Amino acid sequence: MGGQYSAEQIAVMKAAYFNPLLVVEIMLFGAALSALGCWVGANLLRKHFIKSGL
């Protein structure tokens, strides 16, 4: 990574990506979006199967 980024940029990235609070926030955000996607998908499937009579 040393060829692409300066030492200052690497330090900023390490400070952001290895911050435990930020890691937890990213995981919670991902879990919330996953749950939302599952809910939307289940509703769409349910709607289409009811229409088809299955």
SULGI-V515568 format. One record per backbone hydrogen bond with DSSP energy under -0.5 kcal/mol. NH is the residue of the N-H (numbers start at 0). CO is the residue of the C=O. Records with the same first field share a line. If there is no record, write none. Layout:
NH=CO ; CO
//
This chain:
3=0
4=0
9=5
10=6
11=7
12=8
13=9
14=10
15=11
16=12
17=13
18=15
19=17
22=18
23=19
24=20
25=21
26=22
27=23
28=24
29=25
30=26
31=27
32=28
33=29
34=30
35=31
36=32
37=33
38=34
39=35
40=36
41=37
42=38
43=39
44=40
45=41
46=42
47=43
48=44
49=45
50=46
51=47
52=48
53=48
//
